[in-house]
Amino acid sequence: MKKTRIIAVLAVASMALTACGGGKDAIKVESKEKSVDTITVSDADMLTCIISAAGETQFDTGRDSIIDSISEDLEAMAVAKAMGIELDEEEKTQSKGLRAQFASANGGYAAYEKYLKKNNSSIEFYDMLGEASLYHSKLDKKMEEEQGDVTVTDEEISKYYNDKYMCAKHILIEKPAEGEEPTEGEKQGEELAKELLERAKSGEDFDALISEYGSDPGMESNPDGYVFTEGEMVKPFEETVKGLKDNEFGICESDYGYHVILRLPLPEMDEERKATAESAAIEAKKDKAYEDLKAKYGISVTISDEIKNVKYEDLSDKMKAIPKTEQQQYGM
């Protein structure tokens, strides 16, 4: 199963909450025992931390990371509880470390609780995140003990490699800096990417176009293309490659800029790729065991479109509406 931790994600960010959605559910975890854990939109407005932690250019990636981390921890907590796993008193005390971390960073408990209450959240929200992370760790340990050493055959490795891996190279065109104006006749950003796509489709040497226009330094060390599997590239890039046939061109936009992509036939699996694919195939087996547990206990996660699709501009406007004195007090 995935091992992302919300505490690790938030540790690099300064927290700031802004009122917007009241008690509406942003993330909801349910089980067949009818137990429910929810994160409200007001709680999930902690996504504003990404503004200071990652900035506008990395906002979408940061937002997705926060959502995935919270969802995975809450989901794992539901599975753990359904299996009878519980926290002892020492662990419950440890889980409150997240509360202390953010209270300390934001003027102490009294000031922070007042701020959270005003914005329809509560300090108990952080207690739940801390507990969920610990439940997640205990579940991982329990599953590792029960599964023992997970192995895969050569045939399973080969099938996983051919089914799950992709190969592609691209021209990365960075977005123009804010306020940057092109010189007369110069094409930038999306306009340039679309032009290069058409030139590539018309038969121009793609490697020459990468060399002249591309801004991804990784292409120099991967001249034959990136060989990757699910979750290793940014989502727009991965999804675009999935939708292409071998030797077909495509285009997409991500936090990094605009990608003009050529999907390539998957190369033969050498020893290095076999070792990588073996590790991935083993993790896939572990994930399958986790998915079976979720199905057994009827556990599901629902994430609202309101929080999945939030944009930097939406939160930026809310941040601007907060008085300057509060922005300074709460590290915004």
C-alpha positions as CSV (number, residue, x, y, z in Angstrom):
1,M,0.0,0.0,0.0
2,K,1.1,3.6,-0.4
3,K,3.0,5.1,2.5
4,T,2.6,8.8,2.0
5,R,2.2,10.5,5.4
6,I,0.2,13.7,5.9
7,I,2.5,14.8,8.8
8,A,5.5,14.6,6.4
9,V,3.7,16.6,3.8
10,L,2.6,19.3,6.2
11,A,6.0,19.5,8.0
12,V,7.4,21.7,5.2
13,A,4.4,24.1,5.1
14,S,3.3,27.0,7.2
15,M,-0.4,26.6,8.0
16,A,-3.1,29.0,7.2
17,L,-6.8,28.4,7.2
18,T,-9.4,30.5,5.4
19,A,-13.2,30.1,5.8
20,C,-15.0,29.0,2.7
21,G,-17.0,25.9,2.8
22,G,-18.4,25.5,6.4
23,G,-19.3,22.0,7.3
24,K,-19.6,20.5,3.9
25,D,-17.6,17.3,3.4
26,A,-14.5,17.5,1.4
27,I,-13.1,14.0,2.1
28,K,-15.4,11.3,3.5
29,V,-14.3,7.7,4.5
30,E,-17.1,5.2,5.1
31,S,-17.2,1.5,6.1
32,K,-19.9,-1.1,6.1
33,E,-20.0,-0.9,9.9
34,K,-21.4,2.6,9.3
35,S,-18.4,4.3,10.9
36,V,-17.6,7.6,9.1
37,D,-14.6,10.0,9.2
38,T,-14.9,13.3,7.4
39,I,-12.7,16.3,6.5
40,T,-14.9,19.3,6.0
41,V,-14.1,21.9,3.3
42,S,-13.2,24.4,6.1
43,D,-10.7,21.8,7.4
44,A,-9.4,21.1,4.0
45,D,-8.8,24.7,3.3
46,M,-5.4,23.9,4.9
47,L,-4.5,23.5,1.2
48,T,-3.6,27.2,1.5
49,C,-0.4,26.1,3.0
50,I,0.7,25.1,-0.4
51,I,0.8,28.7,-1.5
52,S,3.7,29.4,0.8
53,A,5.2,25.9,0.6
54,A,5.3,25.4,-3.1
55,G,4.1,28.6,-4.8
56,E,1.9,29.0,-7.8
57,T,4.0,27.0,-10.3
58,Q,3.8,23.8,-8.1
59,F,0.3,24.3,-6.7
60,D,-1.6,21.5,-8.5
61,T,1.1,19.0,-7.6
62,G,1.1,20.2,-4.0
63,R,-2.7,20.1,-3.8
64,D,-2.9,16.6,-5.1
65,S,-0.2,15.5,-2.6
66,I,-2.1,16.9,0.3
67,I,-5.4,15.4,-0.8
68,D,-3.8,12.0,-1.4
69,S,-2.0,12.0,1.9
70,I,-5.1,12.8,4.0
71,S,-7.2,10.3,2.1
72,E,-4.7,7.5,2.4
73,D,-4.2,8.1,6.1
74,L,-7.9,8.3,6.9
75,E,-8.6,5.2,4.7
76,A,-5.8,3.2,6.4
77,M,-7.2,4.2,9.8
78,A,-10.6,2.8,8.9
79,V,-9.0,-0.4,7.7
80,A,-6.9,-0.7,10.9
81,K,-9.9,-0.1,13.2
82,A,-12.0,-2.7,11.2
83,M,-9.1,-5.2,11.8
84,G,-9.2,-4.5,15.5
85,I,-5.9,-2.4,15.6
86,E,-6.0,0.3,18.3
87,L,-3.6,2.9,19.6
88,D,-2.3,2.6,23.2
89,E,-2.2,5.6,25.5
90,E,1.4,6.5,24.7
91,E,0.6,6.5,21.0
92,K,-2.5,8.6,21.6
93,T,-0.3,11.2,23.4
94,Q,2.2,11.0,20.5
95,S,-0.5,11.7,18.0
96,K,-1.1,15.1,19.5
97,G,2.3,16.1,18.4
98,L,0.8,17.6,15.2
99,R,-1.5,19.8,17.3
100,A,1.5,21.1,19.3
101,Q,3.6,21.7,16.2
102,F,1.1,24.0,14.6
103,A,-0.1,25.7,17.7
104,S,3.5,26.6,18.5
105,A,4.0,27.9,15.0
106,N,0.9,30.0,15.2
107,G,1.0,32.0,18.4
108,G,0.2,29.3,21.0
109,Y,-2.9,27.2,21.7
110,A,-5.2,30.0,22.8
111,A,-4.6,32.2,19.7
112,Y,-4.6,29.2,17.3
113,E,-7.8,27.7,18.7
114,K,-9.5,31.1,18.4
115,Y,-8.3,31.4,14.8
116,L,-9.5,27.8,13.9
117,K,-12.9,28.3,15.5
118,K,-13.4,31.5,13.6
119,N,-12.8,29.6,10.4
120,N,-15.1,26.6,11.1
121,S,-12.3,24.2,12.0
122,S,-10.9,22.9,15.3
123,I,-7.7,21.8,16.9
124,E,-9.2,18.3,17.2
125,F,-8.8,18.1,13.4
126,Y,-5.1,17.9,13.8
127,D,-5.5,15.2,16.5
128,M,-7.4,13.1,14.0
129,L,-4.6,13.6,11.4
130,G,-2.0,12.6,13.9
131,E,-4.0,9.5,14.9
132,A,-4.6,8.5,11.3
133,S,-0.9,8.6,10.5
134,L,-0.1,6.3,13.4
135,Y,-2.9,3.9,12.5
136,H,-1.5,3.9,9.0
137,S,2.0,2.9,10.3
138,K,0.6,0.2,12.6
139,L,-1.5,-1.2,9.7
140,D,1.6,-1.3,7.5
141,K,3.5,-3.2,10.2
142,K,0.7,-5.6,10.8
143,M,0.4,-6.4,7.0
144,E,4.1,-6.9,6.7
145,E,4.1,-9.4,9.6
146,E,1.2,-11.3,8.1
147,Q,2.5,-11.3,4.5
148,G,6.1,-12.2,5.2
149,D,8.4,-12.0,2.2
150,V,6.4,-11.3,-0.9
151,T,8.0,-12.7,-4.1
152,V,7.1,-12.7,-7.8
153,T,8.1,-15.0,-10.6
154,D,10.0,-14.0,-13.8
155,E,6.8,-14.4,-15.7
156,E,5.0,-12.1,-13.3
157,I,7.8,-9.5,-13.6
158,S,7.8,-9.7,-17.4
159,K,4.0,-9.3,-17.5
160,Y,4.1,-6.4,-15.1
161,Y,6.7,-4.6,-17.1
162,N,4.9,-5.0,-20.4
163,D,1.5,-4.1,-19.0
164,K,2.4,-1.3,-16.7
165,Y,5.5,0.5,-18.1
166,M,5.6,3.2,-20.8
167,C,8.3,5.0,-22.7
168,A,8.2,8.5,-23.9
169,K,10.4,11.6,-24.7
170,H,9.2,15.2,-24.7
171,I,9.9,18.8,-25.4
172,L,9.2,20.8,-22.2
173,I,8.3,24.4,-22.9
174,E,8.2,26.4,-19.7
175,K,5.4,28.9,-19.1
176,P,6.5,32.6,-19.5
177,A,7.2,34.3,-16.2
178,E,4.5,36.6,-15.0
179,G,4.7,39.9,-16.8
180,E,7.2,38.6,-19.4
181,E,6.4,39.8,-22.9
182,P,7.8,38.0,-26.0
183,T,9.9,40.0,-28.4
184,E,8.3,40.7,-31.8
185,G,7.6,37.5,-33.7
186,E,8.6,35.3,-30.8
187,K,6.4,32.4,-29.7
188,Q,6.2,31.3,-26.1
189,G,4.4,28.8,-23.9
190,E,1.3,27.2,-25.3
191,E,1.6,28.9,-28.7
192,L,5.2,27.6,-29.1
193,A,4.3,24.1,-27.9
194,K,1.4,23.8,-30.4
195,E,3.7,24.9,-33.2
196,L,6.4,22.4,-32.2
197,L,3.7,19.6,-32.1
198,E,2.7,20.4,-35.7
199,R,6.4,20.5,-36.8
200,A,7.0,17.1,-35.1
201,K,3.9,15.6,-36.8
202,S,5.1,16.9,-40.1
203,G,8.3,14.9,-39.8
204,E,10.9,17.2,-38.3
205,D,13.6,15.6,-36.3
206,F,12.2,15.3,-32.8
207,D,15.5,15.0,-31.1
208,A,16.7,18.2,-32.8
209,L,13.6,20.0,-31.6
210,I,14.2,18.7,-28.0
211,S,17.8,20.0,-28.2
212,E,16.8,23.4,-29.5
213,Y,13.6,24.1,-27.5
214,G,13.4,21.7,-24.6
215,S,14.1,22.8,-21.0
216,D,14.0,19.4,-19.2
217,P,17.7,18.6,-18.3
218,G,16.6,15.0,-17.7
219,M,16.3,14.4,-21.5
220,E,20.1,14.7,-21.8
221,S,20.6,11.7,-19.6
222,N,17.6,9.8,-21.1
223,P,18.1,10.4,-24.9
224,D,16.1,7.2,-25.7
225,G,13.2,8.4,-23.6
226,Y,11.9,7.9,-20.0
227,V,10.9,4.4,-19.1
228,F,8.3,4.8,-16.3
229,T,5.2,3.3,-14.6
230,E,2.2,4.7,-12.9
231,G,2.8,7.4,-10.3
232,E,6.4,8.2,-11.4
233,M,5.5,11.2,-13.7
234,V,3.2,14.1,-13.1
235,K,-0.4,13.1,-13.8
236,P,-1.1,15.1,-17.0
237,F,2.1,13.7,-18.6
238,E,1.3,10.1,-17.6
239,E,-2.3,10.3,-18.7
240,T,-1.4,11.8,-22.1
241,V,1.2,9.0,-22.7
242,K,-1.4,6.4,-21.8
243,G,-3.7,7.8,-24.4
244,L,-1.1,7.6,-27.2
245,K,-0.1,4.7,-29.5
246,D,3.6,3.9,-30.1
247,N,5.2,6.6,-32.2
248,E,2.3,9.0,-31.8
249,F,2.6,12.6,-30.7
250,G,0.6,14.4,-28.0
251,I,0.5,17.6,-25.9
252,C,-0.4,18.5,-22.4
253,E,0.0,21.1,-19.7
254,S,1.4,20.5,-16.2
255,D,2.8,22.6,-13.4
256,Y,6.1,22.5,-15.2
257,G,4.9,23.9,-18.5
258,Y,3.7,22.5,-21.8
259,H,4.9,19.0,-22.9
260,V,5.1,18.0,-26.5
261,I,5.3,14.2,-26.2
262,L,6.3,11.3,-28.4
263,R,5.3,7.9,-27.1
264,L,7.9,5.2,-28.0
265,P,7.8,1.4,-28.1
266,L,8.8,0.0,-24.7
267,P,12.4,-1.2,-24.9
268,E,13.4,-4.8,-23.9
269,M,13.7,-5.4,-20.2
270,D,17.4,-5.5,-19.3
271,E,18.7,-6.5,-15.8
272,E,18.4,-3.0,-14.4
273,R,14.8,-2.6,-15.6
274,K,14.0,-6.1,-14.4
275,A,15.1,-5.2,-10.9
276,T,13.0,-2.1,-10.9
277,A,10.0,-3.9,-12.3
278,E,10.4,-6.7,-9.7
279,S,10.2,-4.1,-6.9
280,A,7.1,-2.5,-8.5
281,A,5.4,-5.9,-9.0
282,I,6.0,-6.8,-5.4
283,E,4.5,-3.5,-4.2
284,A,1.5,-4.2,-6.6
285,K,0.9,-7.5,-4.8
286,K,1.0,-5.8,-1.4
287,D,-1.4,-3.1,-2.8
288,K,-3.7,-5.9,-4.0
289,A,-3.8,-7.4,-0.5
290,Y,-4.7,-4.0,0.9
291,E,-7.5,-3.5,-1.7
292,D,-8.9,-6.9,-0.7
293,L,-9.1,-5.7,2.9
294,K,-10.9,-2.5,1.9
295,A,-13.4,-4.6,-0.1
296,K,-13.8,-7.0,2.9
297,Y,-14.7,-4.2,5.3
298,G,-16.6,-2.1,2.7
299,I,-14.4,0.9,3.1
300,S,-14.6,3.7,0.5
301,V,-13.3,7.2,0.1
302,T,-15.2,10.1,-1.5
303,I,-13.4,13.3,-2.4
304,S,-15.5,16.3,-3.4
305,D,-14.9,18.1,-6.7
306,E,-14.8,21.3,-4.7
307,I,-11.5,20.4,-3.1
308,K,-10.1,18.3,-6.0
309,N,-10.4,21.1,-8.4
310,V,-9.4,24.1,-6.2
311,K,-7.1,26.4,-8.1
312,Y,-4.3,28.6,-6.8
313,E,-6.3,31.7,-7.8
314,D,-9.2,30.6,-5.6
315,L,-7.1,30.4,-2.5
316,S,-4.9,33.4,-3.5
317,D,-8.0,35.6,-3.5
318,K,-9.0,34.4,0.0
319,M,-5.5,35.0,1.3
320,K,-5.6,38.6,0.1
321,A,-8.9,39.1,1.9
322,I,-7.4,38.3,5.3
323,P,-6.2,41.4,7.2
324,K,-2.5,42.0,7.0
325,T,-2.1,41.7,10.8
326,E,-3.5,38.2,10.7
327,Q,-1.4,37.2,7.7
328,Q,1.7,38.2,9.7
329,Q,0.5,36.5,12.9
330,Y,-0.2,33.2,11.3
331,G,2.9,33.1,9.0
332,M,1.0,33.9,5.8
